[in-house]
Structures are given as structure tokens and as C-alpha cells.
């Protein structure tokens, strides 16, 4: 049973406000990931306070970095069930995890941050992990 929309609306807004497009169906996920060649961040959003409450602010902090993904998309575990299930088909080699962050480049999964790497950590620590992944895998770089 999905969570009530009223309960999760602020959690969705945390990512939408920083530029994420929500994927709410399997078709949305396929459209966003199947043929995308640009660096894409997929956030698996969640109501879990201990970890999603750190993941969302960490993502916002990390997106202030000079290197960042070209495409930002999210699914909401426990709410957008079909979309989350389809997104997990793209996250190969990892068990289902929510919250989580996956980076894709040229359609391939190149980096993953799982729940156990989020839990108990401060958003600034998580943001440092994200920024390091952006530096390694993202093509959007500030001009100097």
C-alpha cells in the first residue's frame, strides 16, 4: 500500500526543488534511462527518516559542485511502485536499496550509493561522496 500523498509531498519536493524530474511509471523510467547517453543521477527517494533525511539534503549540497550530472531523475520507493521496480532493473549488480543514488553514463550504471552507505552519516559527508563520483563520471564542468 503506497504512503499517503500528503505525507510524502515535502519529501518529493526536496528533490524537485533542486531540479529532479519525478518518474512515476515504468514508461517514465524507460524513457529517462533506456537510451540516455548523458550522465544521469537516479535518486531512489524514501520515507526512511534516518537515511533519506540525510540523502536529500546531501544531494542538494552536492549539486552546488562544479561537476554534476546532466540529467536528474527520481523514483519514490513505497509510492511509485511500478517506477521503482523498473528503475531497479537498471541498477544491476546491487540488491534493492532505498534510499539510494545511482549514476549512469552512456546508459551504463557506473556508480552506486546504497542505504548502508547513507545511514548514520551527515549530509555533508554523503555530499562529499557524491561530488567525488561527479568528478569521476560527470561531463558537466564549470569553465575556468
N, CA, C and O atoms as a GROMACS GRO file, in nm:
protein
  576
    1UNK      N    1   0.084  -0.119   0.000
    1UNK     CA    2   0.000   0.000   0.000
    1UNK      C    3   0.089   0.125   0.000
    1UNK      O    4   0.171   0.142   0.090
    2UNK      N    5   0.073   0.211  -0.098
    2UNK     CA    6   0.153   0.334  -0.104
    2UNK      C    7   0.125   0.426   0.016
    2UNK      O    8   0.018   0.423   0.077
    3UNK      N    9   0.225   0.509   0.045
    3UNK     CA   10   0.211   0.608   0.151
    3UNK      C   11   0.115   0.718   0.105
    3UNK      O   12   0.103   0.742  -0.015
    4UNK      N   13   0.046   0.784   0.199
    4UNK     CA   14  -0.043   0.894   0.161
    4UNK      C   15   0.036   1.008   0.096
    4UNK      O   16   0.144   1.045   0.143
    5UNK      N   17  -0.019   1.064  -0.011
    5UNK     CA   18   0.047   1.173  -0.083
    5UNK      C   19   0.080   1.290   0.008
    5UNK      O   20   0.186   1.352  -0.006
    6UNK      N   21  -0.010   1.322   0.099
    6UNK     CA   22   0.013   1.435   0.190
    6UNK      C   23   0.139   1.415   0.273
    6UNK      O   24   0.212   1.510   0.302
    7UNK      N   25   0.165   1.291   0.309
    7UNK     CA   26   0.282   1.259   0.392
    7UNK      C   27   0.412   1.274   0.314
    7UNK      O   28   0.513   1.319   0.369
    8UNK      N   29   0.412   1.237   0.190
    8UNK     CA   30   0.538   1.235   0.115
    8UNK      C   31   0.561   1.358   0.027
    8UNK      O   32   0.670   1.374  -0.029
    9UNK      N   33   0.461   1.443   0.014
    9UNK     CA   34   0.475   1.562  -0.073
    9UNK      C   35   0.600   1.644  -0.040
    9UNK      O   36   0.673   1.682  -0.132
   10UNK      N   37   0.628   1.673   0.087
   10UNK     CA   38   0.750   1.750   0.116
   10UNK      C   39   0.878   1.675   0.079
   10UNK      O   40   0.977   1.737   0.041
   11UNK      N   41   0.876   1.543   0.089
   11UNK     CA   42   0.993   1.463   0.056
   11UNK      C   43   1.017   1.463  -0.095
   11UNK      O   44   1.131   1.466  -0.141
   12UNK      N   45   0.910   1.461  -0.170
   12UNK     CA   46   0.921   1.471  -0.316
   12UNK      C   47   0.976   1.609  -0.354
   12UNK      O   48   1.065   1.621  -0.438
   13UNK      N   49   0.922   1.711  -0.290
   13UNK     CA   50   0.958   1.849  -0.322
   13UNK      C   51   1.106   1.876  -0.296
   13UNK      O   52   1.167   1.957  -0.365
   14UNK      N   53   1.164   1.809  -0.196
   14UNK     CA   54   1.307   1.827  -0.168
   14UNK      C   55   1.392   1.804  -0.292
   14UNK      O   56   1.490   1.875  -0.314
   15UNK      N   57   1.356   1.705  -0.372
   15UNK     CA   58   1.434   1.675  -0.492
   15UNK      C   59   1.386   1.756  -0.613
   15UNK      O   60   1.468   1.801  -0.693
   16UNK      N   61   1.257   1.774  -0.627
   16UNK     CA   62   1.204   1.853  -0.739
   16UNK      C   63   1.259   1.995  -0.734
   16UNK      O   64   1.294   2.053  -0.836
   17UNK      N   65   1.268   2.050  -0.614
   17UNK     CA   66   1.315   2.188  -0.596
   17UNK      C   67   1.458   2.206  -0.646
   17UNK      O   68   1.495   2.315  -0.689
   18UNK      N   69   1.540   2.100  -0.643
   18UNK     CA   70   1.678   2.112  -0.689
   18UNK      C   71   1.696   2.059  -0.831
   18UNK      O   72   1.809   2.039  -0.876
   19UNK      N   73   1.586   2.035  -0.903
   19UNK     CA   74   1.595   2.005  -1.045
   19UNK      C   75   1.563   1.863  -1.088
   19UNK      O   76   1.582   1.830  -1.205
   20UNK      N   77   1.516   1.779  -0.998
   20UNK     CA   78   1.484   1.642  -1.036
   20UNK      C   79   1.348   1.632  -1.104
   20UNK      O   80   1.254   1.704  -1.070
   21UNK      N   81   1.341   1.542  -1.201
   21UNK     CA   82   1.214   1.507  -1.263
   21UNK      C   83   1.170   1.375  -1.203
   21UNK      O   84   1.246   1.278  -1.201
   22UNK      N   85   1.048   1.372  -1.154
   22UNK     CA   86   0.996   1.250  -1.094
   22UNK      C   87   0.950   1.153  -1.201
   22UNK      O   88   0.883   1.191  -1.297
   23UNK      N   89   0.986   1.028  -1.183
   23UNK     CA   90   0.943   0.921  -1.271
   23UNK      C   91   0.840   0.840  -1.194
   23UNK      O   92   0.871   0.781  -1.090
   24UNK      N   93   0.717   0.836  -1.244
   24UNK     CA   94   0.609   0.774  -1.166
   24UNK      C   95   0.554   0.648  -1.231
   24UNK      O   96   0.462   0.586  -1.176
   25UNK      N   97   0.607   0.609  -1.346
   25UNK     CA   98   0.562   0.487  -1.413
   25UNK      C   99   0.682   0.416  -1.474
   25UNK      O  100   0.789   0.475  -1.488
   26UNK      N  101   0.663   0.290  -1.509
   26UNK     CA  102   0.769   0.215  -1.576
   26UNK      C  103   0.806   0.282  -1.708
   26UNK      O  104   0.923   0.284  -1.746
   27UNK      N  105   0.706   0.335  -1.777
   27UNK     CA  106   0.732   0.403  -1.904
   27UNK      C  107   0.819   0.527  -1.884
   27UNK      O  108   0.908   0.554  -1.964
   28UNK      N  109   0.793   0.601  -1.775
   28UNK     CA  110   0.876   0.718  -1.744
   28UNK      C  111   1.022   0.677  -1.725
   28UNK      O  112   1.113   0.743  -1.774
   29UNK      N  113   1.043   0.568  -1.652
   29UNK     CA  114   1.178   0.520  -1.624
   29UNK      C  115   1.247   0.480  -1.754
   29UNK      O  116   1.362   0.518  -1.777
   30UNK      N  117   1.179   0.404  -1.838
   30UNK     CA  118   1.238   0.362  -1.965
   30UNK      C  119   1.271   0.483  -2.052
   30UNK      O  120   1.377   0.489  -2.114
   31UNK      N  121   1.181   0.579  -2.055
   31UNK     CA  122   1.203   0.700  -2.134
   31UNK      C  123   1.327   0.775  -2.085
   31UNK      O  124   1.404   0.829  -2.164
   32UNK      N  125   1.344   0.779  -1.954
   32UNK     CA  126   1.456   0.854  -1.895
   32UNK      C  127   1.589   0.781  -1.903
   32UNK      O  128   1.693   0.844  -1.917
   33UNK      N  129   1.587   0.649  -1.894
   33UNK     CA  130   1.713   0.575  -1.880
   33UNK      C  131   1.753   0.489  -1.999
   33UNK      O  132   1.872   0.469  -2.022
   34UNK      N  133   1.658   0.438  -2.074
   34UNK     CA  134   1.688   0.336  -2.175
   34UNK      C  135   1.788   0.382  -2.281
   34UNK      O  136   1.879   0.307  -2.317
   35UNK      N  137   1.772   0.503  -2.331
   35UNK     CA  138   1.858   0.549  -2.441
   35UNK      C  139   1.937   0.674  -2.407
   35UNK      O  140   1.991   0.739  -2.496
   36UNK      N  141   1.943   0.708  -2.279
   36UNK     CA  142   2.013   0.829  -2.237
   36UNK      C  143   2.163   0.807  -2.238
   36UNK      O  144   2.212   0.710  -2.180
   37UNK      N  145   2.237   0.895  -2.304
   37UNK     CA  146   2.382   0.882  -2.308
   37UNK      C  147   2.451   0.980  -2.213
   37UNK      O  148   2.568   0.962  -2.178
   38UNK      N  149   2.380   1.084  -2.173
   38UNK     CA  150   2.440   1.181  -2.079
   38UNK      C  151   2.448   1.120  -1.939
   38UNK      O  152   2.382   1.021  -1.908
   39UNK      N  153   2.531   1.180  -1.855
   39UNK     CA  154   2.542   1.135  -1.716
   39UNK      C  155   2.411   1.164  -1.645
   39UNK      O  156   2.362   1.277  -1.645
   40UNK      N  157   2.355   1.060  -1.585
   40UNK     CA  158   2.222   1.069  -1.523
   40UNK      C  159   2.230   1.022  -1.379
   40UNK      O  160   2.284   0.915  -1.349
   41UNK      N  161   2.174   1.104  -1.290
   41UNK     CA  162   2.161   1.065  -1.150
   41UNK      C  163   2.018   1.020  -1.127
   41UNK      O  164   1.923   1.092  -1.156
   42UNK      N  165   2.005   0.899  -1.074
   42UNK     CA  166   1.875   0.846  -1.034
   42UNK      C  167   1.875   0.837  -0.882
   42UNK      O  168   1.955   0.764  -0.824
   43UNK      N  169   1.786   0.912  -0.819
   43UNK     CA  170   1.770   0.906  -0.674
   43UNK      C  171   1.649   0.818  -0.644
   43UNK      O  172   1.540   0.842  -0.696
   44UNK      N  173   1.670   0.718  -0.561
   44UNK     CA  174   1.558   0.636  -0.512
   44UNK      C  175   1.519   0.698  -0.378
   44UNK      O  176   1.581   0.673  -0.275
   45UNK      N  177   1.415   0.780  -0.384
   45UNK     CA  178   1.368   0.853  -0.267
   45UNK      C  179   1.295   0.757  -0.173
   45UNK      O  180   1.252   0.650  -0.214
   46UNK      N  181   1.280   0.797  -0.048
   46UNK     CA  182   1.224   0.709   0.052
   46UNK      C  183   1.172   0.791   0.169
   46UNK      O  184   1.213   0.906   0.188
   47UNK      N  185   1.081   0.732   0.247
   47UNK     CA  186   1.034   0.798   0.368
   47UNK      C  187   1.124   0.771   0.488
   47UNK      O  188   1.106   0.831   0.593
   48UNK      N  189   1.218   0.682   0.474
   48UNK     CA  190   1.306   0.645   0.584
   48UNK      C  191   1.377   0.769   0.639
   48UNK      O  192   1.462   0.827   0.571
   49UNK      N  193   1.343   0.809   0.759
   49UNK     CA  194   1.397   0.931   0.817
   49UNK      C  195   1.546   0.928   0.841
   49UNK      O  196   1.614   1.028   0.818
   50UNK      N  197   1.597   0.815   0.887
   50UNK     CA  198   1.739   0.809   0.923
   50UNK      C  199   1.828   0.821   0.801
   50UNK      O  200   1.937   0.878   0.810
   51UNK      N  201   1.786   0.769   0.687
   51UNK     CA  202   1.873   0.774   0.572
   51UNK      C  203   1.825   0.868   0.463
   51UNK      O  204   1.905   0.944   0.409
   52UNK      N  205   1.698   0.867   0.429
   52UNK     CA  206   1.650   0.960   0.326
   52UNK      C  207   1.657   1.103   0.375
   52UNK      O  208   1.677   1.195   0.297
   53UNK      N  209   1.640   1.121   0.506
   53UNK     CA  210   1.652   1.254   0.564
   53UNK      C  211   1.792   1.311   0.551
   53UNK      O  212   1.810   1.432   0.559
   54UNK      N  213   1.890   1.226   0.531
   54UNK     CA  214   2.027   1.270   0.505
   54UNK      C  215   2.057   1.272   0.356
   54UNK      O  216   2.132   1.357   0.309
   55UNK      N  217   1.998   1.178   0.280
   55UNK     CA  218   2.026   1.169   0.138
   55UNK      C  219   1.978   1.294   0.064
   55UNK      O  220   2.054   1.352  -0.014
   56UNK      N  221   1.855   1.336   0.088
   56UNK     CA  222   1.801   1.450   0.013
   56UNK      C  223   1.883   1.577   0.034
   56UNK      O  224   1.917   1.643  -0.064
   57UNK      N  225   1.916   1.615   0.159
   57UNK     CA  226   2.000   1.734   0.175
   57UNK      C  227   2.140   1.715   0.115
   57UNK      O  228   2.198   1.810   0.062
   58UNK      N  229   2.193   1.594   0.123
   58UNK     CA  230   2.325   1.567   0.065
   58UNK      C  231   2.323   1.589  -0.085
   58UNK      O  232   2.417   1.646  -0.142
   59UNK      N  233   2.217   1.546  -0.150
   59UNK     CA  234   2.205   1.567  -0.294
   59UNK      C  235   2.201   1.716  -0.326
   59UNK      O  236   2.269   1.762  -0.417
   60UNK      N  237   2.122   1.791  -0.250
   60UNK     CA  238   2.112   1.936  -0.273
   60UNK      C  239   2.249   2.002  -0.257
   60UNK      O  240   2.287   2.088  -0.337
   61UNK      N  241   2.322   1.964  -0.155
   61UNK     CA  242   2.457   2.018  -0.132
   61UNK      C  243   2.549   1.981  -0.248
   61UNK      O  244   2.622   2.066  -0.299
   62UNK      N  245   2.545   1.856  -0.289
   62UNK     CA  246   2.636   1.808  -0.394
   62UNK      C  247   2.612   1.876  -0.528
   62UNK      O  248   2.705   1.891  -0.607
   63UNK      N  249   2.490   1.917  -0.553
   63UNK     CA  250   2.459   1.980  -0.682
   63UNK      C  251   2.511   2.123  -0.693
   63UNK      O  252   2.498   2.186  -0.798
   64UNK      N  253   2.568   2.174  -0.586
   64UNK     CA  254   2.635   2.304  -0.591
   64UNK      C  255   2.779   2.291  -0.644
   64UNK      O  256   2.846   2.391  -0.669
   65UNK      N  257   2.824   2.168  -0.661
   65UNK     CA  258   2.958   2.138  -0.709
   65UNK      C  259   2.972   2.175  -0.857
   65UNK      O  260   2.874   2.176  -0.930
   66UNK      N  261   3.093   2.206  -0.899
   66UNK     CA  262   3.114   2.246  -1.038
   66UNK      C  263   3.085   2.133  -1.137
   66UNK      O  264   3.035   2.159  -1.246
   67UNK      N  265   3.116   2.010  -1.100
   67UNK     CA  266   3.082   1.894  -1.183
   67UNK      C  267   2.954   1.834  -1.129
   67UNK      O  268   2.939   1.817  -1.008
   68UNK      N  269   2.864   1.802  -1.218
   68UNK     CA  270   2.738   1.741  -1.175
   68UNK      C  271   2.676   1.667  -1.292
   68UNK      O  272   2.711   1.691  -1.407
   69UNK      N  273   2.584   1.577  -1.262
   69UNK     CA  274   2.518   1.502  -1.370
   69UNK      C  275   2.437   1.596  -1.460
   69UNK      O  276   2.392   1.703  -1.419
   70UNK      N  277   2.420   1.552  -1.583
   70UNK     CA  278   2.342   1.629  -1.681
   70UNK      C  279   2.192   1.613  -1.660
   70UNK      O  280   2.115   1.706  -1.685
   71UNK      N  281   2.151   1.494  -1.615
   71UNK     CA  282   2.010   1.460  -1.602
   71UNK      C  283   1.985   1.416  -1.458
   71UNK      O  284   2.061   1.337  -1.402
   72UNK      N  285   1.877   1.468  -1.398
   72UNK     CA  286   1.840   1.434  -1.260
   72UNK      C  287   1.699   1.377  -1.260
   72UNK      O  288   1.604   1.445  -1.298
   73UNK      N  289   1.686   1.252  -1.216
   73UNK     CA  290   1.555   1.187  -1.210
   73UNK      C  291   1.542   1.112  -1.078
   73UNK      O  292   1.642   1.076  -1.015
   74UNK      N  293   1.417   1.090  -1.037
   74UNK     CA  294   1.394   1.017  -0.912
   74UNK      C  295   1.272   0.928  -0.922
   74UNK      O  296   1.180   0.953  -1.000
   75UNK      N  297   1.274   0.825  -0.842
   75UNK     CA  298   1.157   0.741  -0.817
   75UNK      C  299   1.135   0.741  -0.667
   75UNK      O  300   1.228   0.767  -0.590
   76UNK      N  301   1.013   0.713  -0.624
   76UNK     CA  302   0.984   0.713  -0.481
   76UNK      C  303   0.945   0.572  -0.438
   76UNK      O  304   0.836   0.524  -0.469
   77UNK      N  305   1.037   0.507  -0.366
   77UNK     CA  306   1.012   0.372  -0.316
   77UNK      C  307   0.895   0.375  -0.218
   77UNK      O  308   0.884   0.466  -0.136
   78UNK      N  309   0.808   0.276  -0.229
   78UNK     CA  310   0.692   0.269  -0.141
   78UNK      C  311   0.575   0.352  -0.190
   78UNK      O  312   0.467   0.346  -0.132
   79UNK      N  313   0.594   0.430  -0.295
   79UNK     CA  314   0.488   0.514  -0.350
   79UNK      C  315   0.467   0.482  -0.498
   79UNK      O  316   0.361   0.435  -0.539
   80UNK      N  317   0.569   0.509  -0.577
   80UNK     CA  318   0.562   0.484  -0.721
   80UNK      C  319   0.618   0.344  -0.745
   80UNK      O  320   0.731   0.328  -0.791
   81UNK      N  321   0.537   0.246  -0.712
   81UNK     CA  322   0.583   0.107  -0.707
   81UNK      C  323   0.633   0.056  -0.841
   81UNK      O  324   0.740  -0.004  -0.850
   82UNK      N  325   0.556   0.080  -0.946
   82UNK     CA  326   0.593   0.034  -1.080
   82UNK      C  327   0.722   0.100  -1.127
   82UNK      O  328   0.810   0.035  -1.182
   83UNK      N  329   0.732   0.230  -1.104
   83UNK     CA  330   0.853   0.303  -1.146
   83UNK      C  331   0.975   0.256  -1.069
   83UNK      O  332   1.082   0.237  -1.126
   84UNK      N  333   0.959   0.235  -0.939
   84UNK     CA  334   1.071   0.190  -0.857
   84UNK      C  335   1.117   0.051  -0.900
   84UNK      O  336   1.237   0.024  -0.910
   85UNK      N  337   1.021  -0.037  -0.925
   85UNK     CA  338   1.056  -0.172  -0.969
   85UNK      C  339   1.133  -0.167  -1.101
   85UNK      O  340   1.233  -0.237  -1.117
   86UNK      N  341   1.087  -0.085  -1.195
   86UNK     CA  342   1.156  -0.074  -1.324
   86UNK      C  343   1.295  -0.012  -1.306
   86UNK      O  344   1.391  -0.058  -1.367
   87UNK      N  345   1.305   0.091  -1.224
   87UNK     CA  346   1.436   0.154  -1.201
   87UNK      C  347   1.535   0.054  -1.146
   87UNK      O  348   1.653   0.056  -1.183
   88UNK      N  349   1.489  -0.033  -1.059
   88UNK     CA  350   1.578  -0.133  -1.000
   88UNK      C  351   1.627  -0.234  -1.104
   88UNK      O  352   1.729  -0.299  -1.083
   89UNK      N  353   1.555  -0.248  -1.214
   89UNK     CA  354   1.602  -0.335  -1.322
   89UNK      C  355   1.725  -0.275  -1.390
   89UNK      O  356   1.806  -0.348  -1.447
   90UNK      N  357   1.739  -0.144  -1.386
   90UNK     CA  358   1.855  -0.076  -1.443
   90UNK      C  359   1.974  -0.077  -1.348
   90UNK      O  360   2.089  -0.061  -1.390
   91UNK      N  361   1.946  -0.095  -1.220
   91UNK     CA  362   2.052  -0.095  -1.118
   91UNK      C  363   2.099  -0.240  -1.100
   91UNK      O  364   2.061  -0.307  -1.004
   92UNK      N  365   2.181  -0.284  -1.192
   92UNK     CA  366   2.224  -0.423  -1.193
   92UNK      C  367   2.343  -0.443  -1.100
   92UNK      O  368   2.428  -0.355  -1.085
   93UNK      N  369   2.346  -0.561  -1.037
   93UNK     CA  370   2.457  -0.595  -0.951
   93UNK      C  371   2.443  -0.548  -0.807
   93UNK      O  372   2.534  -0.566  -0.727
   94UNK      N  373   2.330  -0.487  -0.775
   94UNK     CA  374   2.305  -0.437  -0.639
   94UNK      C  375   2.167  -0.484  -0.594
   94UNK      O  376   2.074  -0.489  -0.674
   95UNK      N  377   2.154  -0.517  -0.466
   95UNK     CA  378   2.021  -0.552  -0.416
   95UNK      C  379   1.935  -0.426  -0.406
   95UNK      O  380   1.989  -0.315  -0.402
   96UNK      N  381   1.802  -0.440  -0.402
   96UNK     CA  382   1.716  -0.323  -0.385
   96UNK      C  383   1.757  -0.244  -0.261
   96UNK      O  384   1.783  -0.302  -0.156
   97UNK      N  385   1.762  -0.114  -0.275
   97UNK     CA  386   1.803  -0.027  -0.166
   97UNK      C  387   1.725   0.102  -0.174
   97UNK      O  388   1.716   0.163  -0.280
   98UNK      N  389   1.669   0.143  -0.062
   98UNK     CA  390   1.605   0.274  -0.058
   98UNK      C  391   1.628   0.332   0.080
   98UNK      O  392   1.602   0.268   0.182
   99UNK      N  393   1.677   0.453   0.081
   99UNK     CA  394   1.712   0.536  -0.034
   99UNK      C  395   1.842   0.486  -0.099
   99UNK      O  396   1.914   0.402  -0.045
  100UNK      N  397   1.867   0.542  -0.216
  100UNK     CA  398   1.989   0.509  -0.290
  100UNK      C  399   2.010   0.615  -0.397
  100UNK      O  400   1.919   0.689  -0.433
  101UNK      N  401   2.132   0.621  -0.447
  101UNK     CA  402   2.165   0.710  -0.559
  101UNK      C  403   2.247   0.629  -0.658
  101UNK      O  404   2.345   0.564  -0.621
  102UNK      N  405   2.206   0.634  -0.784
  102UNK     CA  406   2.279   0.564  -0.889
  102UNK      C  407   2.319   0.666  -0.996
  102UNK      O  408   2.243   0.756  -1.030
  103UNK      N  409   2.440   0.649  -1.048
  103UNK     CA  410   2.486   0.730  -1.160
  103UNK      C  411   2.500   0.641  -1.282
  103UNK      O  412   2.558   0.532  -1.276
  104UNK      N  413   2.444   0.689  -1.393
  104UNK     CA  414   2.454   0.620  -1.520
  104UNK      C  415   2.528   0.709  -1.618
  104UNK      O  416   2.511   0.831  -1.617
  105UNK      N  417   2.609   0.648  -1.702
  105UNK     CA  418   2.679   0.722  -1.807
  105UNK      C  419   2.674   0.636  -1.932
  105UNK      O  420   2.710   0.518  -1.930
  106UNK      N  421   2.631   0.695  -2.041
  106UNK     CA  422   2.615   0.624  -2.167
  106UNK      C  423   2.530   0.499  -2.147
  106UNK      O  424   2.555   0.394  -2.206
  107UNK      N  425   2.427   0.514  -2.062
  107UNK     CA  426   2.332   0.406  -2.039
  107UNK      C  427   2.376   0.298  -1.945
  107UNK      O  428   2.301   0.204  -1.919
  108UNK      N  429   2.498   0.308  -1.891
  108UNK     CA  430   2.551   0.204  -1.803
  108UNK      C  431   2.560   0.256  -1.660
  108UNK      O  432   2.595   0.372  -1.637
  109UNK      N  433   2.529   0.171  -1.564
  109UNK     CA  434   2.546   0.205  -1.424
  109UNK      C  435   2.696   0.214  -1.395
  109UNK      O  436   2.769   0.117  -1.417
  110UNK      N  437   2.741   0.330  -1.346
  110UNK     CA  438   2.884   0.349  -1.321
  110UNK      C  439   2.916   0.372  -1.174
  110UNK      O  440   3.032   0.365  -1.135
  111UNK      N  441   2.815   0.401  -1.092
  111UNK     CA  442   2.841   0.430  -0.951
  111UNK      C  443   2.711   0.414  -0.873
  111UNK      O  444   2.603   0.443  -0.924
  112UNK      N  445   2.724   0.369  -0.748
  112UNK     CA  446   2.606   0.344  -0.667
  112UNK      C  447   2.633   0.380  -0.522
  112UNK      O  448   2.740   0.350  -0.468
  113UNK      N  449   2.537   0.445  -0.459
  113UNK     CA  450   2.540   0.475  -0.317
  113UNK      C  451   2.417   0.407  -0.256
  113UNK      O  452   2.303   0.443  -0.285
  114UNK      N  453   2.444   0.307  -0.171
  114UNK     CA  454   2.336   0.229  -0.114
  114UNK      C  455   2.298   0.279   0.025
  114UNK      O  456   2.369   0.359   0.086
  115UNK      N  457   2.185   0.231   0.072
  115UNK     CA  458   2.133   0.273   0.203
  115UNK      C  459   2.237   0.258   0.314
  115UNK      O  460   2.252   0.347   0.397
  116UNK      N  461   2.308   0.146   0.315
  116UNK     CA  462   2.404   0.124   0.423
  116UNK      C  463   2.518   0.224   0.419
  116UNK      O  464   2.588   0.243   0.519
  117UNK      N  465   2.539   0.290   0.303
  117UNK     CA  466   2.642   0.393   0.292
  117UNK      C  467   2.588   0.532   0.326
  117UNK      O  468   2.663   0.629   0.333
  118UNK      N  469   2.458   0.540   0.348
  118UNK     CA  470   2.390   0.665   0.381
  118UNK      C  471   2.357   0.671   0.530
  118UNK      O  472   2.376   0.774   0.595
  119UNK      N  473   2.309   0.561   0.583
  119UNK     CA  474   2.264   0.555   0.722
  119UNK      C  475   2.370   0.603   0.820
  119UNK      O  476   2.486   0.565   0.812
  120UNK      N  477   2.326   0.686   0.913
  120UNK     CA  478   2.412   0.730   1.021
  120UNK      C  479   2.518   0.832   0.982
  120UNK      O  480   2.602   0.867   1.064
  121UNK      N  481   2.514   0.880   0.860
  121UNK     CA  482   2.614   0.977   0.813
  121UNK      C  483   2.550   1.114   0.796
  121UNK      O  484   2.432   1.125   0.767
  122UNK      N  485   2.630   1.216   0.815
  122UNK     CA  486   2.586   1.354   0.800
  122UNK      C  487   2.572   1.386   0.650
  122UNK      O  488   2.648   1.334   0.569
  123UNK      N  489   2.475   1.471   0.613
  123UNK     CA  490   2.460   1.506   0.472
  123UNK      C  491   2.587   1.559   0.406
  123UNK      O  492   2.611   1.532   0.289
  124UNK      N  493   2.669   1.633   0.481
  124UNK     CA  494   2.793   1.684   0.422
  124UNK      C  495   2.889   1.572   0.386
  124UNK      O  496   2.961   1.581   0.287
  125UNK      N  497   2.893   1.466   0.466
  125UNK     CA  498   2.978   1.351   0.436
  125UNK      C  499   2.929   1.279   0.311
  125UNK      O  500   3.008   1.242   0.224
  126UNK      N  501   2.800   1.261   0.302
  126UNK     CA  502   2.740   1.195   0.186
  126UNK      C  503   2.762   1.280   0.061
  126UNK      O  504   2.792   1.228  -0.046
  127UNK      N  505   2.748   1.412   0.076
  127UNK     CA  506   2.770   1.503  -0.037
  127UNK      C  507   2.912   1.492  -0.090
  127UNK      O  508   2.933   1.502  -0.211
  128UNK      N  509   3.008   1.471  -0.002
  128UNK     CA  510   3.147   1.454  -0.047
  128UNK      C  511   3.161   1.330  -0.134
  128UNK      O  512   3.233   1.331  -0.234
  129UNK      N  513   3.094   1.222  -0.096
  129UNK     CA  514   3.095   1.100  -0.178
  129UNK      C  515   3.033   1.127  -0.316
  129UNK      O  516   3.086   1.085  -0.418
  130UNK      N  517   2.922   1.198  -0.315
  130UNK     CA  518   2.854   1.231  -0.441
  130UNK      C  519   2.943   1.318  -0.529
  130UNK      O  520   2.955   1.293  -0.649
  131UNK      N  521   3.004   1.420  -0.472
  131UNK     CA  522   3.090   1.509  -0.550
  131UNK      C  523   3.209   1.433  -0.609
  131UNK      O  524   3.248   1.459  -0.722
  132UNK      N  525   3.266   1.341  -0.534
  132UNK     CA  526   3.377   1.261  -0.586
  132UNK      C  527   3.329   1.177  -0.705
  132UNK      O  528   3.401   1.162  -0.804
  133UNK      N  529   3.209   1.122  -0.695
  133UNK     CA  530   3.153   1.045  -0.807
  133UNK      C  531   3.127   1.135  -0.927
  133UNK      O  532   3.150   1.096  -1.041
  134UNK      N  533   3.078   1.256  -0.902
  134UNK     CA  534   3.055   1.351  -1.011
  134UNK      C  535   3.187   1.382  -1.081
  134UNK      O  536   3.194   1.385  -1.204
  135UNK      N  537   3.292   1.406  -1.002
  135UNK     CA  538   3.422   1.438  -1.062
  135UNK      C  539   3.470   1.325  -1.151
  135UNK      O  540   3.532   1.349  -1.255
  136UNK      N  541   3.443   1.203  -1.111
  136UNK     CA  542   3.489   1.088  -1.188
  136UNK      C  543   3.402   1.060  -1.310
  136UNK      O  544   3.454   1.016  -1.413
  137UNK      N  545   3.271   1.084  -1.300
  137UNK     CA  546   3.181   1.034  -1.404
  137UNK      C  547   3.101   1.140  -1.480
  137UNK      O  548   3.040   1.108  -1.582
  138UNK      N  549   3.099   1.265  -1.434
  138UNK     CA  550   3.012   1.364  -1.497
  138UNK      C  551   3.085   1.443  -1.603
  138UNK      O  552   3.206   1.462  -1.598
  139UNK      N  553   3.007   1.488  -1.699
  139UNK     CA  554   3.065   1.563  -1.810
  139UNK      C  555   3.040   1.712  -1.798
  139UNK      O  556   3.096   1.790  -1.875
  140UNK      N  557   2.957   1.753  -1.702
  140UNK     CA  558   2.926   1.895  -1.686
  140UNK      C  559   3.030   1.957  -1.594
  140UNK      O  560   3.032   1.930  -1.474
  141UNK      N  561   3.116   2.040  -1.651
  141UNK     CA  562   3.223   2.103  -1.576
  141UNK      C  563   3.216   2.253  -1.596
  141UNK      O  564   3.194   2.300  -1.708
  142UNK      N  565   3.234   2.327  -1.489
  142UNK     CA  566   3.237   2.472  -1.499
  142UNK      C  567   3.359   2.515  -1.582
  142UNK      O  568   3.466   2.456  -1.569
  143UNK      N  569   3.341   2.615  -1.665
  143UNK     CA  570   3.451   2.667  -1.745
  143UNK      C  571   3.536   2.760  -1.661
  143UNK      O  572   3.482   2.842  -1.587
  144UNK      N  573   3.667   2.748  -1.670
  144UNK     CA  574   3.756   2.836  -1.593
  144UNK      C  575   3.826   2.932  -1.685
  144UNK      O  576   3.905   3.014  -1.639
   0.00000   0.00000   0.00000
